Amino acid sequence: MRAKTVLPAVTMTAVSMVLTLAVVVMWLGPVMPWLVALVVGLGIDGGWLATLAYERRLAAQGDHNRAVTAVGWSFGFLATGVLVAHALTAEHSAGAWLAVAWLPIAAKALWLVHGLWERTALTPVALDAIRGIQQEARDEAAVARARLRAEAATEETRLTAVTDAGARVARVQARTAQTLSSAWSTLETARAGEETGRALTSVTSRVTPGVTPRWELPVWGPMEPLAARSLEAAPALTDEALDVVVDEIRHSETPALSYREMSARFRAAGHSASEVRLRAAWKRVA
């Protein structure tokens, strides 16, 4: 992995130094001895190489010096300036020389990238640990997603079952209510009919001589069950006491209450008596 960043930097640095040396010799050769021009070119390349080597040493020690970095970039800009000046003054192939004038700056940039890579590089052990942590996090996320999907499917199934059961109960209740309503309507029709009313009245026992009791419809409606404790705590009423309570409730309003209203208020008051005894008491006081 280290070679992926250091090899391009070394290659571009070598090419930049060769180009800088060649340009200095060709540019200054006509005006001064070529040995002097060679020394000037080698001085530029040598200064650049020396500062680069010192920067690399500091980087290996985990240190950094801004002055050395500034000197290195100065040599890089100097080499680039030489190449640009040569390209602008060249009579032939000016564009080609100008196209390679950026190589010194590019070489410095590559060494900067390599230094950043070294400061952030990790050992294989650390990389394996990071990969393991990432894989574990992915596994936990996948398991959590699967658990959520399973819980959602289970909840959907439960809600569907509850909804279907509720719909079935509602249909049964509707059919039962319809049947009870039809039966109640039939009873009401029989009670209101002239012939059937007399027939039903004739089989009803008389409490008071000369008075024909009216046949009452059976009680149909929600009944509030009494708690076992209240039934045990309340003593059973005698027939005389039951008659007194029924008579008081019946005449608590004007006109007198019907049997159904009296029965409902009797139960609500906390009294206990069987339906047979309560109806017999009603017939006695009515």
Order of alpha helices (4+ residues) and beta strands (2+ residues): alpha-alpha-alpha-alpha-alpha-alpha-alpha-alpha-alpha-alpha-alpha
